[in-house]
Amino acid sequence: MIESIVFYHDPAIAGDQSAEADWKRRGLYMGPQFSELDEGVQVLFERYLEERGINTALAHFIPDYIEHKEQREYLKWLESVREFVAA
């Protein structure tokens, strides 16, 4: 589900995780709610994302992948704790 679409003139601001970039992002206009856009604009944005592989299948894949990754990290952590306790 798309809630909003933000446009950044400077692509570095979008990916930068620094406090300065976060501060700059907060000062920008975030645009209207997606549901408030004209229906034709909504359809075009959805088509744009679909053409780039951002679709329902991806939305279903992400939680599954996160669970898999978390489980893998948890097992690594357990192994590290076991090695520490055994030492």
C-alpha positions in Angstrom: 0.0 0.0 0.0 1.4 3.4 -1.0 0.9 6.1 1.7 2.9 8.9 0.2 5.5 9.8 -2.4 8.4 12.1 -1.6 10.5 13.7 -4.3 14.1 14.6 -3.5 15.9 17.0 -5.8 19.2 15.8 -4.3 19.4 12.0 -4.4 22.1 12.0 -1.7 19.6 13.2 0.9 17.4 10.2 0.2 20.0 7.6 1.1 22.2 9.4 3.6 21.7 8.2 7.1 23.5 11.0 8.9 21.8 13.3 11.3 22.3 16.2 8.9 20.5 14.5 6.1 17.7 13.5 8.4 17.4 17.1 9.4 17.2 18.2 5.7 14.6 15.6 5.0 12.4 16.8 7.8 12.4 20.3 6.4 11.1 19.2 3.0 7.5 19.1 1.8 6.5 15.5 1.9 3.7 15.7 -0.6 0.0 14.8 -0.2 -1.3 11.5 0.9 -1.3 9.1 -2.0 -5.0 8.5 -1.6 -5.6 12.2 -2.1 -4.0 12.3 -5.5 -6.0 12.2 -8.6 -6.9 8.6 -9.4 -5.1 8.8 -12.8 -1.9 9.9 -11.1 -2.3 7.1 -8.6 -2.6 4.6 -11.5 0.5 6.0 -13.2 2.6 5.7 -10.1 1.4 2.2 -9.5 2.3 1.3 -13.1 5.7 3.0 -12.7 6.5 0.9 -9.6 5.1 -2.3 -11.2 7.4 -1.9 -14.2 10.4 -1.8 -11.8 9.4 -4.9 -9.9 7.9 -3.2 -6.9 4.7 -5.1 -6.6 2.5 -7.4 -4.4 5.0 -10.3 -4.8 7.8 -8.1 -3.5 5.6 -6.9 -0.6 4.9 -10.6 0.4 8.6 -11.5 0.0 10.0 -8.9 2.3 8.5 -10.1 5.6 9.4 -13.7 4.7 13.0 -12.6 4.0 13.2 -10.5 7.2 12.0 -13.5 9.2 14.6 -15.8 7.5 17.4 -13.2 8.1 16.4 -12.7 11.7 16.4 -16.5 12.4 19.8 -16.8 10.8 21.2 -14.0 12.9 19.6 -15.5 16.0 21.3 -18.8 15.3 24.7 -17.1 14.9 24.2 -15.3 18.1 23.3 -18.5 19.9 26.5 -20.1 18.5 28.6 -17.2 19.7 27.1 -17.4 23.2 27.7 -21.2 23.3 31.3 -20.7 22.3 31.8 -18.0 24.9 30.2 -20.1 27.7 32.2 -23.2 26.7 35.5 -21.3 26.9 
